[in-house]
Amino acid sequence: MPLDPQLFFRALLAAGINGLAGVPCSILNHLTLEAEASSEIDYIPASVEGEAVSAAAGMWLGGGLGAAMMQNSGLGNAVNPLVSLSIPYEIPVLMIVSWRGEPGKKDAVHHFPMGAATPGIFELLGIPVTVLREETDLERAVADAVAYMQKERRPAGLIVPRGLFQKASTASDSSERPPPILGDGARPKSASPLVFGGGALPSRSNVLAAWMERHPEDLAVSTTGFMSREVSSHGLVDRHFPMQGSMGFAAAIGLGLARTVPQHAVHVLDGDGALIMRLGSLATIGAMAPKRFVHLVVDNGTYASTGGQLTVSPHVDFPAAALACGYRAAASCRGGDGLAEALDWAASRAGAGPVLLQVAVNEREAEGLERPVLSPQEIALAFRDGVAGRR
């Protein structure tokens, strides 16, 4: 007999899960609907499964405990932030994954390859996983998974087979169901992004120095590569989280963090290549509208840390894309003479965000940039402790 889906949702709350980021699945529809309607859990409708994992990681960095929900057909999209963020940094994330294509069960043909691989992916990554069945004590299964996460600081998984839960109602069941209003419900008026500039392009080091001068105490997540190497050289891991891997997910981590500590400004120090990789995050951030979220995109037109290969950023209007996705303000800086004014403008918008500022820079790199001395685990814990100390 199918189980009551509300029992699962209540078990998550009872175990201390206070944030959920997910990509919908019909098998998990009940969980999405419960999360959308509940004031007891912060729900982020992610654009892709890896974004869900990264946002949940950001929740933990902010002092919460998050889960990532997805259908197993998209589990492969979550592998990158699992193996280069959650596992090496020892950031616990509860993975709630549907099981389409379970061997021996009737399903669509294209579901069977991933269906056969799903338990093995968790095993390969060393993530303990429980397959929920009708005889499962849901409260105990969730509590055990969360207890493991908190003790070991590692992800854990719950697999939900097709037909386990009673069917939940869908939007098609009622023509009167209103669309959800995310963020504060306000959308930016149609406007062209501001442009600051003049003079030669600054270097990334110039931009970071000017940014740190203005925001010495603010929280920041920096993208992988030379950006994080330079940020980490300042040693401020109690407020700066330098990524090593999970490229493209700095904004998602920042979003999860910002939703957990809305009283603090959160800056994302991004790169053009990284943002291009995960442009869908602009839509999620624009919809959720964290007010104190500042997205700084340092654009040198290259993948610097892998040898300087060209990105397609000259063909991408990041500020216009951000506005189209719901950011409250966006601008670009195209010369060093306008850098101070541009950064002051972005700072003045904090509290009325999210705001995006693209800064074009030259390809000059600081010398001797090395990876952080601290281990990823030490960085994550120092950052989380630093955030906790600000409460």
C-alpha positions in Angstrom: 0.0 0.0 0.0 1.5 3.4 -0.9 2.7 5.6 1.9 1.4 9.0 2.9 3.8 11.5 1.4 3.3 14.0 4.2 4.9 11.5 6.6 8.1 11.8 4.6 8.0 15.6 4.6 7.4 15.7 8.3 10.3 13.3 8.9 12.6 15.7 7.0 11.5 18.6 9.2 11.8 16.6 12.4 15.4 15.6 11.5 16.4 19.2 11.1 16.3 19.7 7.3 15.4 23.4 6.9 16.2 24.0 3.3 15.4 22.1 0.1 16.6 22.8 -3.4 15.3 20.6 -6.2 14.5 19.8 -9.8 10.9 18.4 -10.0 10.1 14.8 -10.7 6.6 13.3 -10.9 7.7 10.6 -8.4 8.6 13.3 -5.9 5.8 15.6 -6.8 4.4 15.5 -3.3 7.6 16.7 -1.9 7.8 19.7 -4.2 4.2 20.7 -3.4 4.7 20.4 0.3 7.9 22.5 0.1 6.3 25.1 -2.0 3.4 25.5 0.4 5.4 25.2 3.7 6.7 28.1 5.8 8.9 25.6 7.7 11.3 24.9 5.0 13.1 27.2 2.5 12.5 25.9 -1.0 14.7 26.8 -4.0 13.5 25.6 -7.4 16.8 24.8 -9.0 17.5 25.1 -12.8 19.7 21.9 -12.8 20.5 19.2 -10.3 24.1 20.4 -9.7 22.7 23.8 -8.7 20.5 22.1 -6.2 23.4 20.3 -4.6 25.4 23.6 -4.5 22.6 25.6 -3.1 22.1 23.0 -0.3 25.9 23.2 0.4 25.5 27.0 0.7 22.7 26.5 3.2 25.1 24.4 5.4 27.8 27.0 5.1 25.3 29.5 6.5 24.5 27.3 9.4 21.5 25.4 8.1 21.0 21.9 6.8 19.9 21.3 3.3 18.6 18.6 1.0 18.8 18.3 -2.8 15.9 16.7 -4.6 16.0 15.3 -8.1 15.0 12.5 -10.5 17.7 10.0 -11.0 17.7 10.7 -14.8 19.5 14.0 -13.8 21.7 12.4 -11.1 24.7 12.7 -13.4 24.3 16.5 -13.4 24.9 16.4 -9.6 28.1 14.3 -9.7 30.4 17.3 -10.2 29.5 19.3 -7.2 29.2 16.1 -5.1 32.8 15.0 -5.9 34.4 18.5 -6.0 32.4 20.3 -3.3 30.3 18.3 -0.9 32.7 15.4 -0.5 36.1 17.0 -0.4 34.9 20.0 1.7 32.9 17.7 3.9 29.7 19.6 3.5 26.7 17.4 4.3 23.9 17.4 1.8 20.9 15.0 1.9 20.3 13.6 -1.6 16.7 12.7 -2.3 16.6 10.9 -5.6 13.7 9.2 -7.4 14.2 5.8 -9.0 13.0 5.7 -12.6 14.0 2.6 -14.5 14.4 0.4 -11.5 15.4 -3.0 -12.7 12.5 -5.5 -13.0 9.9 -2.7 -12.9 7.9 -1.4 -15.9 9.1 1.9 -17.1 10.1 4.0 -20.2 13.0 2.4 -22.1 15.2 5.5 -21.8 15.0 5.3 -18.0 16.6 1.9 -17.7 20.3 2.7 -18.2 20.3 5.3 -15.4 17.9 3.2 -13.4 20.4 0.3 -13.4 23.3 2.6 -12.5 21.6 4.7 -9.8 22.6 2.6 -6.6 26.0 2.0 -8.1 26.7 5.7 -8.5 26.1 6.3 -4.8 28.3 3.3 -4.0 31.1 4.5 -6.3 31.1 7.9 -4.6 31.1 6.3 -1.2 27.7 7.9 -0.3 25.6 5.7 2.0 22.1 5.4 0.5 18.8 3.8 1.7 16.2 2.6 -0.8 12.8 3.5 0.8 10.2 0.8 0.6 6.6 0.5 1.9 7.8 -1.3 5.0 10.4 1.4 5.8 10.1 3.4 8.9 10.4 6.8 7.2 11.2 8.8 10.3 14.0 6.4 11.3 15.4 6.3 7.8 15.6 10.1 7.5 16.9 10.5 11.0 19.6 7.9 10.5 20.7 9.6 7.2 20.9 13.0 8.9 22.7 11.7 11.9 25.3 10.2 9.6 25.6 13.5 7.7 26.1 15.5 10.9 28.6 13.1 12.4 30.7 12.4 9.3 30.1 15.8 7.5 29.4 13.9 4.3 26.4 13.5 2.0 23.9 10.7 2.4 21.2 9.5 0.0 17.5 8.4 0.0 16.2 6.6 -3.1 12.5 6.9 -3.7 11.1 4.1 -6.1 8.1 4.8 -8.3 4.7 4.2 -6.6 6.1 4.4 -3.1 3.9 7.3 -2.1 0.3 8.1 -2.7 -0.2 10.4 -5.7 -0.3 14.1 -4.8 -2.4 16.7 -6.6 -0.9 18.6 -9.4 -1.4 22.1 -10.8 -3.6 20.5 -13.5 -6.1 19.4 -10.8 -7.2 23.0 -10.1 -7.4 25.8 -12.6 -7.5 28.2 -9.7 -4.1 27.4 -8.3 -2.1 30.7 -8.6 1.4 30.8 -9.7 3.9 31.0 -6.9 5.4 34.4 -6.1 9.1 34.1 -5.4 11.3 36.7 -3.7 9.5 39.9 -3.0 7.3 39.6 -6.1 8.8 42.7 -7.6 10.2 42.6 -11.1 12.6 45.2 -12.4 11.2 47.6 -15.0 12.6 47.3 -18.5 15.8 49.3 -18.6 19.2 49.2 -20.2 22.1 48.2 -18.0 24.4 51.0 -16.8 27.9 51.3 -18.3 30.9 52.6 -16.4 34.3 52.9 -18.0 37.1 54.9 -19.5 40.8 54.2 -19.7 42.8 51.0 -19.8 41.4 47.7 -18.4 42.3 46.9 -14.9 43.7 43.5 -13.8 41.8 41.1 -11.6 44.2 42.0 -8.8 43.1 45.7 -9.2 39.5 44.7 -9.0 39.9 42.4 -6.0 41.9 45.1 -4.1 39.2 47.7 -4.7 36.5 45.3 -3.8 38.2 44.3 -0.5 38.7 47.9 0.4 35.0 48.5 0.2 33.8 45.2 1.7 36.4 44.0 4.3 33.8 42.2 6.5 31.2 40.9 4.0 30.7 37.3 3.1 32.0 36.1 -0.3 32.0 33.0 -2.4 34.7 33.0 -5.1 34.8 30.9 -8.2 37.3 28.2 -8.8 40.7 28.9 -10.5 42.9 31.9 -10.2 40.1 34.0 -8.6 39.9 31.8 -5.6 43.7 31.4 -5.4 44.1 35.1 -5.2 41.2 35.5 -2.8 42.6 32.8 -0.5 46.0 34.4 -0.4 44.4 37.0 1.9 43.6 34.2 4.4 40.2 35.5 5.3 38.5 32.1 5.4 36.1 33.2 8.2 34.3 35.3 5.6 35.6 34.2 2.1 34.8 30.8 0.7 37.3 29.9 -2.1 36.1 27.2 -4.4 38.4 24.4 -5.7 36.2 22.7 -8.3 32.5 22.6 -8.9 33.0 25.2 -11.6 30.1 27.4 -12.4 28.3 26.9 -9.1 29.6 29.8 -7.1 26.3 31.7 -7.7 24.3 28.7 -6.5 26.4 28.3 -3.3 26.0 32.1 -2.7 22.2 31.8 -3.2 21.9 29.0 -0.6 24.1 31.0 1.8 22.1 34.2 1.2 18.8 32.5 1.8 20.1 31.1 5.1 21.6 34.4 6.4 19.5 37.1 4.7 20.7 39.7 7.3 24.2 39.6 5.7 25.4 40.8 2.4 26.7 37.9 0.2 29.0 38.6 -2.7 29.8 36.1 -5.5 33.1 36.7 -7.1 32.5 35.0 -10.5 34.3 34.6 -13.8 33.0 34.8 -17.3 33.8 31.2 -18.2 32.3 29.9 -15.0 29.1 31.9 -15.3 28.6 30.9 -19.0 28.8 27.3 -17.8 25.8 27.7 -15.5 23.8 30.7 -16.8 20.6 29.0 -15.5 21.6 30.2 -12.1 20.7 33.8 -13.1 17.1 32.7 -13.5 17.0 31.0 -10.1 18.6 34.0 -8.3 16.4 36.5 -10.2 13.3 34.6 -9.1 14.3 34.1 -5.5 15.6 37.7 -5.3 17.9 37.7 -2.3 18.1 41.4 -1.5 21.7 41.6 -0.3 23.2 39.5 -3.1 25.9 41.1 -5.2 27.2 39.2 -8.2 30.6 40.5 -9.4 31.6 38.9 -12.8 35.3 39.5 -13.5 35.5 39.0 -17.3 38.9 38.5 -18.9 37.5 36.6 -21.9 39.6 33.5 -21.1 39.8 30.3 -19.0 42.9 31.7 -17.3 43.8 28.8 -15.0 43.7 26.2 -17.8 46.0 28.0 -20.1 44.1 31.1 -21.3 41.8 29.5 -23.9 39.2 32.0 -25.1 35.6 32.0 -23.7 32.6 33.3 -25.7 32.1 36.2 -23.3 32.5 38.8 -26.0 29.2 37.5 -27.4 27.4 37.4 -24.1 25.7 40.5 -22.5 25.8 39.4 -18.8 24.0 42.5 -17.4 21.2 42.3 -20.0 20.8 38.6 -19.2 20.7 39.3 -15.5 18.0 41.9 -15.9 16.0 39.6 -18.2 16.2 36.9 -15.4 14.9 39.2 -12.7 18.0 40.8 -11.2 17.0 44.2 -9.8 19.9 46.1 -11.2 22.9 45.3 -13.5 25.8 47.2 -15.0 29.2 46.8 -16.7 32.5 48.4 -16.2 34.7 48.7 -19.3 37.7 50.6 -18.1 39.8 51.2 -15.0 38.7 54.9 -14.8 35.2 53.8 -14.0 36.1 51.0 -11.6 35.6 52.9 -8.4 32.3 54.4 -9.5 31.1 51.0 -10.6 31.9 49.3 -7.3 30.4 52.1 -5.3 27.2 51.8 -7.4 27.1 48.0 -6.7 27.6 48.6 -3.0 24.8 51.2 -3.0 22.4 48.7 -4.4 23.1 46.1 -1.7 19.7 45.7 0.1 17.8 46.2 -3.1 19.3 43.3 -5.0 20.1 41.0 -6.5 22.6 43.1 -8.4 25.1 42.1 -11.1 28.2 44.0 -12.1 30.4 42.8 -14.9 34.0 44.2 -14.9 36.1 43.7 -18.0 39.8 43.0 -17.0 43.0 42.4 -18.9 44.7 39.0 -18.9 47.5 40.0 -16.5 47.8 37.5 -13.5 49.3 38.0 -10.1 52.5 36.0 -9.8 52.9 33.0 -7.5 49.3 32.2 -7.0 49.0 28.8 -5.2 46.1 26.8 -4.0 45.0 27.4 -0.4 47.2 26.1 2.3 44.2 25.0 4.3 42.5 21.8 3.3 39.0 22.0 1.8 37.5 20.6 5.1 39.3 23.3 7.1 38.1 26.0 4.8 34.5 24.9 5.0 34.5 24.7 8.7 36.3 28.0 9.2 33.8 29.7 7.0 30.8 28.2 8.7 32.2 29.0 12.1 32.8 32.6 10.9 29.3 33.0 9.8 28.0 31.5 13.1 30.1 34.1 14.9 28.2 36.9 13.2 24.8 35.9 14.4 
